[in-house]
Amino acid sequence: MWAVLEPLMPVPTGRSRPWADHRLAVEGVAWKYHTGASWRDVPERFGKWNSIYKRFNRWAEDGTWEKLLAEVQKQADEAGKTDWVVSIDSTIARVHQHGATLARDTGGSVESQESVVRAA
């Protein structure tokens, strides 16, 4: 997987200091979201948590994550490993708190009985 991601990763520009290994940063981000831990709890083996957090934010702002996702999806689709069926469960649809007390037009006092079948 890293062979796919590595060429898409950003490179340092200008006279800035070279970044630590991108692979460790990506692993640190994956660990953080896999565990649900806070950024400060990212293990030191991935690098400093603050550096990983800053890199995550930078990549979110410059579109790196979207580019990586698009490429991985494209390659999976070309290999026939993607199922694009989407299932949405809408068993609960809540109204926004400000919409719950709005007046609703329910048809007024007129009732339609045309669909009622009367027994003879």
HELIX and SHEET records of a PDB file:
HELIX    1   1 TRP A    2  LEU A    5  1                                   4    
HELIX    2   2 GLU A    6  LEU A    8  5                                   3    
HELIX    3   3 HIS A   22  THR A   35  1                                  14    
HELIX    4   4 TRP A   39  ASP A   41  5                                   3    
HELIX    5   5 GLU A   44  PHE A   46  5                                   3    
HELIX    6   6 TRP A   49  ASP A   62  1                                  14    
HELIX    7   7 THR A   64  GLU A   78  1                                  15    
END                                                                             
